[in-house]
């Protein structure tokens, strides 16, 4: 009389096994070498006792799932009875970082070859081995294009030399917050734009301190109207040309209102108050904040750059610090590849499995063909 069927989600814990690779030896009386065998397959860790899949799983667990190596070592011991030390895993990670450094540089060249970069920076503690027992405050500077690749550049400080060295003679659009280190960088034709989200955040802080302040509340509402124009463009499926026209129709007159209200608020507020500081910050960046009217591709905010920092912040809470100053650029290279894969929706395990084993034997001139963007394009 039939049957009843139900479905439920199940799980099978990770299963570890031993791969055995046998390479036949062939002998020939006509060959000068006498005996030969097939070459050893390319591997990430050439003489290691683990497969590429185990190495990649360690990377994904640390930089996507934010699991420190010591926790991974404990999990392996508990779940599978496999004892692998944290030092051994760290060796795998550093090997991968070393291999990916040229890829990260190639991603940077891709960005500099384009016309629009968003930038941001975040602190990252670096363990020093000088006997003081203190960490050094290093910085990861992140450069990326909305909807495109991203790269992290490690620097020991937060000075201008970081973006200056990375950008070189870049002459496209650079969008940042109001941090002065980005000034006087890039080429002479570079366009420096600012972020409306940062301006709104400072005004919103004034609202939080004084919720009854109608002036600050009104200014936040005005900026929300500005973002609503772009939201309407997205909802309508407009391209950059359509959004550009809508901005001139609705955002331009709104900016005139915001400017007048800011100037009036600045005259009434104390310079040292939260509102006074927020108004001064916004007016000081006004030219940079209004550049989106001239450049259709420019976003109102650099929130996408800030979002790319979240994996770093989450990871930092778990792995606490970078192990050494020498390791930091390797970690930056890994983060660059992982964040670029996330942004481009490239399956990071597949990408690493296809690219990492052959990187050691790839000429530096061909590394540009192995960036996540180039690899994804090649698959298509």
C-alpha positions as CSV (number, residue, x, y, z in Angstrom):
1,X,0.0,0.0,0.0
2,X,3.0,2.3,-0.5
3,X,5.6,3.7,1.8
4,X,6.4,6.7,3.9
5,X,9.6,8.5,3.4
6,X,11.4,11.1,5.5
7,X,14.7,12.9,5.1
8,X,17.1,14.2,7.7
9,X,20.6,15.7,7.7
10,X,23.4,13.4,8.7
11,X,27.1,13.9,9.2
12,X,30.2,11.7,8.8
13,X,33.3,12.9,10.6
14,X,36.5,13.5,8.7
15,X,38.2,10.3,7.7
16,X,42.0,10.1,7.5
17,X,43.7,7.5,5.4
18,X,47.1,6.8,3.8
19,X,47.7,7.4,0.1
20,X,50.1,4.9,-1.5
21,X,51.8,6.0,-4.7
22,X,53.7,3.3,-6.6
23,X,56.1,4.4,-9.4
24,X,57.2,1.5,-11.6
25,X,60.9,1.2,-12.3
26,X,61.7,0.4,-15.9
27,X,65.0,-1.0,-17.2
28,X,66.2,-0.8,-20.9
29,X,69.3,-2.1,-22.5
30,X,69.0,0.6,-25.1
31,X,68.8,3.5,-22.5
32,X,72.0,5.1,-21.2
33,X,70.4,5.6,-17.8
34,X,69.6,1.9,-17.5
35,X,66.8,2.2,-14.9
36,X,64.3,5.0,-14.7
37,X,61.0,5.7,-13.0
38,X,58.1,8.2,-13.4
39,X,58.8,11.6,-11.8
40,X,57.6,12.3,-8.3
41,X,54.2,14.1,-8.4
42,X,54.3,17.8,-7.5
43,X,53.4,18.4,-3.8
44,X,53.2,21.4,-1.6
45,X,55.6,19.9,1.0
46,X,57.9,17.9,-1.1
47,X,59.2,15.3,1.5
48,X,56.4,15.7,4.0
49,X,54.3,12.8,5.3
50,X,51.0,14.4,4.6
51,X,49.1,15.0,1.4
52,X,48.3,18.4,-0.1
53,X,44.7,17.9,1.1
54,X,45.8,17.8,4.7
55,X,48.0,20.9,4.3
56,X,45.2,22.8,2.6
57,X,42.7,21.8,5.2
58,X,45.0,23.2,7.9
59,X,45.2,26.5,6.0
60,X,41.4,26.7,5.6
61,X,40.8,25.9,9.2
62,X,43.1,28.6,10.3
63,X,42.3,31.4,7.9
64,X,38.7,30.8,7.0
65,X,37.5,29.2,10.3
66,X,40.0,31.0,12.6
67,X,41.1,27.8,14.3
68,X,44.6,28.3,15.8
69,X,47.1,25.5,15.0
70,X,47.2,24.2,18.6
71,X,43.5,23.6,18.5
72,X,43.8,21.8,15.2
73,X,46.5,19.6,16.7
74,X,44.2,18.8,19.7
75,X,41.3,18.0,17.4
76,X,43.3,15.7,15.3
77,X,44.5,13.8,18.3
78,X,41.0,13.6,19.9
79,X,39.0,12.7,16.7
80,X,41.4,10.6,14.7
81,X,44.2,9.6,17.1
82,X,46.8,11.4,14.9
83,X,49.6,13.2,16.6
84,X,50.9,16.2,14.6
85,X,52.6,18.9,16.5
86,X,51.8,22.6,16.2
87,X,55.4,23.3,15.1
88,X,54.9,20.9,12.1
89,X,51.7,22.5,11.1
90,X,53.3,25.9,11.4
91,X,56.0,24.7,9.0
92,X,53.3,23.8,6.4
93,X,51.6,27.2,6.8
94,X,54.9,29.1,6.4
95,X,55.7,27.0,3.3
96,X,52.4,27.9,1.8
97,X,52.8,31.6,2.7
98,X,56.3,31.6,1.0
99,X,54.8,30.0,-2.1
100,X,51.9,32.5,-2.2
101,X,54.0,35.7,-1.8
102,X,54.6,36.1,-5.6
103,X,50.8,35.5,-6.1
104,X,50.0,38.3,-3.7
105,X,52.4,40.6,-5.5
106,X,50.7,39.7,-8.8
107,X,47.3,40.5,-7.2
108,X,48.7,43.9,-6.2
109,X,49.8,44.5,-9.8
110,X,46.3,43.6,-11.0
111,X,44.9,46.2,-8.7
112,X,47.4,48.9,-9.6
113,X,46.6,48.2,-13.3
114,X,42.9,49.1,-12.7
115,X,41.4,52.4,-12.0
116,X,39.8,52.2,-8.5
117,X,41.2,51.0,-5.2
118,X,39.8,51.2,-1.7
119,X,42.3,51.1,1.2
120,X,42.2,50.5,4.9
121,X,44.5,49.3,7.6
122,X,44.3,47.4,10.9
123,X,46.8,46.6,13.7
124,X,48.2,43.2,14.1
125,X,50.5,42.2,17.0
126,X,53.8,40.6,16.0
127,X,55.7,38.4,18.4
128,X,59.3,39.7,18.9
129,X,62.2,37.4,19.9
130,X,64.4,39.9,21.5
131,X,64.0,38.7,25.1
132,X,61.6,41.5,26.1
133,X,58.5,39.3,26.0
134,X,56.5,42.1,24.3
135,X,54.7,42.2,21.0
136,X,55.3,44.8,18.4
137,X,52.4,46.6,16.9
138,X,52.5,45.9,13.2
139,X,49.9,46.8,10.6
140,X,48.1,45.1,7.7
141,X,47.3,47.5,5.0
142,X,44.5,46.2,2.7
143,X,43.9,47.4,-0.9
144,X,41.0,46.1,-3.0
145,X,38.5,46.9,-5.6
146,X,34.7,46.5,-4.9
147,X,33.7,43.2,-6.5
148,X,37.3,42.4,-7.3
149,X,40.6,41.3,-5.8
150,X,42.2,42.3,-2.5
151,X,45.7,42.3,-1.2
152,X,47.2,42.7,2.3
153,X,50.6,44.4,2.7
154,X,52.3,44.0,6.1
155,X,54.2,47.0,7.5
156,X,55.9,47.4,10.9
157,X,54.4,50.9,11.3
158,X,51.4,53.1,10.3
159,X,53.3,55.8,8.5
160,X,52.9,57.1,5.0
161,X,55.7,54.9,3.6
162,X,53.3,51.9,3.6
163,X,50.8,53.3,1.1
164,X,53.4,55.3,-0.7
165,X,55.5,52.2,-1.4
166,X,52.5,50.1,-2.5
167,X,50.8,52.7,-4.7
168,X,54.0,53.9,-6.4
169,X,52.8,56.0,-9.4
170,X,49.2,54.8,-9.3
171,X,47.0,57.4,-11.0
172,X,43.5,55.9,-10.6
173,X,41.0,56.5,-7.8
174,X,42.0,55.8,-4.2
175,X,39.2,55.8,-1.6
176,X,40.0,55.9,2.1
177,X,38.9,57.2,5.4
178,X,40.3,60.5,6.6
179,X,43.7,59.2,7.8
180,X,46.3,61.6,6.6
181,X,48.9,58.9,5.8
182,X,47.1,58.4,2.4
183,X,47.7,62.0,1.4
184,X,50.6,62.8,-0.9
185,X,50.8,59.2,-2.2
186,X,50.4,57.7,-5.7
187,X,51.1,59.5,-8.9
188,X,50.4,63.2,-9.7
189,X,47.0,62.4,-11.4
190,X,45.7,60.1,-8.6
191,X,42.2,61.0,-7.4
192,X,41.7,60.8,-3.7
193,X,38.1,60.2,-2.5
194,X,36.7,59.9,1.0
195,X,34.1,57.7,2.6
196,X,30.6,58.9,3.6
197,X,30.2,56.0,6.1
198,X,33.0,57.4,8.2
199,X,31.5,60.9,8.2
200,X,28.1,59.4,9.2
201,X,29.7,57.3,11.9
202,X,31.2,60.4,13.6
203,X,27.9,62.2,13.5
204,X,26.1,59.2,14.8
205,X,28.5,59.1,17.7
206,X,27.3,62.6,18.5
207,X,23.7,61.4,18.4
208,X,24.6,58.6,20.9
209,X,26.1,61.0,23.3
210,X,23.1,63.4,23.0
211,X,20.0,61.7,21.6
212,X,18.0,64.9,22.0
213,X,20.3,66.9,19.7
214,X,18.1,67.5,16.7
215,X,20.9,69.0,14.7
216,X,23.0,65.8,14.8
217,X,20.0,63.6,14.2
218,X,19.0,65.6,11.2
219,X,22.5,65.4,9.7
220,X,22.6,61.6,10.1
221,X,19.1,61.5,8.4
222,X,20.4,63.6,5.5
223,X,23.3,61.2,4.9
224,X,20.9,58.3,5.1
225,X,19.0,60.0,2.3
226,X,22.2,60.1,0.3
227,X,22.8,56.4,0.7
228,X,19.1,55.8,-0.2
229,X,19.7,57.2,-3.7
230,X,22.3,54.5,-4.4
231,X,20.1,51.9,-2.8
232,X,17.3,52.9,-5.2
233,X,19.7,52.6,-8.1
234,X,20.7,49.0,-7.0
235,X,17.1,48.0,-6.5
236,X,16.2,49.3,-10.0
237,X,19.2,47.3,-11.5
238,X,20.9,50.4,-12.9
239,X,24.3,50.3,-14.3
240,X,27.0,52.9,-13.5
241,X,25.6,55.3,-16.1
242,X,22.1,55.1,-14.8
243,X,23.3,55.6,-11.2
244,X,25.4,58.5,-12.3
245,X,22.4,60.2,-13.8
246,X,20.3,59.5,-10.7
247,X,23.0,60.9,-8.4
248,X,23.0,64.2,-10.4
249,X,19.3,64.4,-10.2
250,X,18.8,63.6,-6.5
251,X,22.2,63.6,-4.7
252,X,23.6,66.9,-6.0
253,X,20.8,69.1,-4.5
254,X,20.9,67.0,-1.3
255,X,24.6,67.7,-1.0
256,X,24.0,71.4,-1.1
257,X,21.5,71.1,1.8
258,X,23.9,68.9,3.8
259,X,26.7,71.5,3.3
260,X,24.6,74.4,4.5
261,X,23.4,72.4,7.5
262,X,26.9,71.4,8.4
263,X,28.2,75.0,8.3
264,X,25.3,76.1,10.5
265,X,25.9,73.3,12.9
266,X,29.6,74.1,13.0
267,X,28.9,77.7,14.0
268,X,26.6,76.6,16.8
269,X,28.5,73.7,18.3
270,X,31.6,73.8,20.5
271,X,34.7,72.8,18.4
272,X,35.7,70.3,21.1
273,X,32.2,68.7,21.3
274,X,31.4,65.4,19.5
275,X,29.2,67.3,17.1
276,X,31.8,70.0,16.5
277,X,34.5,67.4,15.7
278,X,32.2,65.4,13.4
279,X,31.2,68.6,11.5
280,X,34.8,69.7,11.2
281,X,35.8,66.2,10.0
282,X,33.1,66.1,7.3
283,X,33.7,69.7,6.0
284,X,37.5,69.2,5.9
285,X,37.0,66.2,3.5
286,X,34.1,67.8,1.5
287,X,36.0,67.9,-1.8
288,X,36.9,64.2,-1.4
289,X,33.4,63.3,-0.2
290,X,31.7,64.8,-3.3
291,X,34.0,63.2,-5.9
292,X,31.4,60.5,-6.5
293,X,29.5,63.0,-8.6
294,X,32.3,63.1,-11.1
295,X,33.2,59.4,-11.1
296,X,30.4,56.9,-11.8
297,X,32.3,53.9,-10.5
298,X,33.0,55.5,-7.1
299,X,31.0,54.0,-4.2
300,X,29.7,56.3,-1.4
301,X,31.7,54.4,1.3
302,X,34.7,52.1,1.7
303,X,32.7,49.7,3.8
304,X,33.7,46.8,1.5
305,X,37.3,47.4,2.5
306,X,36.4,47.4,6.2
307,X,34.4,44.2,5.7
308,X,37.6,42.6,4.3
309,X,39.2,43.3,7.6
310,X,36.7,41.2,9.6
311,X,38.4,37.9,9.0
312,X,41.7,39.4,10.2
313,X,40.0,40.8,13.4
314,X,38.2,37.4,14.0
315,X,41.4,35.5,13.5
316,X,43.4,37.9,15.6
317,X,41.1,37.1,18.6
318,X,42.0,33.4,18.2
319,X,45.6,33.2,17.1
320,X,46.5,36.4,19.1
321,X,49.6,37.4,17.2
322,X,51.8,36.7,14.2
323,X,54.7,34.5,15.2
324,X,57.5,36.7,14.0
325,X,58.3,39.7,11.8
326,X,59.6,37.3,9.1
327,X,56.4,35.4,9.1
328,X,54.1,38.4,8.8
329,X,54.5,38.9,5.0
330,X,53.8,35.2,4.5
331,X,50.6,35.5,6.6
332,X,49.7,38.6,4.5
333,X,50.1,36.7,1.3
334,X,47.8,33.9,2.6
335,X,45.2,36.4,3.7
336,X,45.4,38.1,0.3
337,X,44.6,34.9,-1.5
338,X,41.8,33.8,0.9
339,X,40.1,37.3,0.8
340,X,40.3,37.5,-3.0
341,X,38.8,34.0,-3.4
342,X,36.0,35.0,-1.0
343,X,35.3,38.2,-2.9
344,X,35.4,36.5,-6.3
345,X,33.4,33.4,-5.1
346,X,36.3,31.2,-6.1
347,X,36.3,27.9,-4.2
348,X,39.5,28.3,-2.1
349,X,40.2,24.6,-1.6
350,X,40.0,23.9,-5.4
351,X,42.1,26.9,-6.1
352,X,44.8,26.0,-3.6
353,X,44.9,22.3,-4.7
354,X,45.3,23.4,-8.4
355,X,47.9,26.2,-7.8
356,X,50.0,25.5,-4.7
357,X,51.8,22.3,-5.8
358,X,53.1,23.8,-9.0
359,X,54.1,27.2,-7.7
360,X,57.6,26.3,-6.7
361,X,58.4,25.3,-10.4
362,X,56.5,28.2,-12.0
363,X,58.6,31.1,-13.4
364,X,58.0,34.5,-11.9
365,X,56.9,35.8,-15.3
366,X,53.9,33.3,-15.3
367,X,52.7,33.8,-11.7
368,X,50.2,36.4,-13.0
369,X,48.4,33.6,-14.7
370,X,47.8,31.9,-11.3
371,X,46.0,34.6,-9.3
372,X,42.5,33.7,-8.2
373,X,41.0,36.1,-10.8
374,X,43.2,34.7,-13.7
375,X,42.6,31.1,-12.5
376,X,38.8,31.6,-12.4
377,X,38.8,33.2,-15.8
378,X,40.8,30.3,-17.2
379,X,38.3,27.8,-15.8
380,X,35.5,29.7,-17.6
